[in-house]
Amino acid sequence: MSGYEQGRRVEWAVIDDLKANGYLCTRAASSKGVADVIAIKPGQVLLVSVKRTTPPGPVERTALVGVARMRRPEGVGREVCVRIE
């Protein structure tokens, strides 16, 4: 199994977990942005960076913190989640 396939498998496992907890999810295929998975439910938006083997590097951490600091509508929570498997 290629690294891409292994990464995709982990992303779908994250999506399955989130859906089981009531989120609507979308996967950003071949993501080069800040989120691999976007998960939404009332009052909450999660931007999930999925890592199969290593934590985010300095550039990605800076981008994640930037997203976490963005202004958001009243009553909308803010979370940045990183799952390493």
Secondary structure, 3 states (H helix, E strand, C coil): CCHHHHHHHHHHHHHHHHHHCCCEEEECCCCCCCCCEEEEECCEEEEEEEECCCCCCHHHHHHHHHHHCCCCCCCCCCEEEEEEC
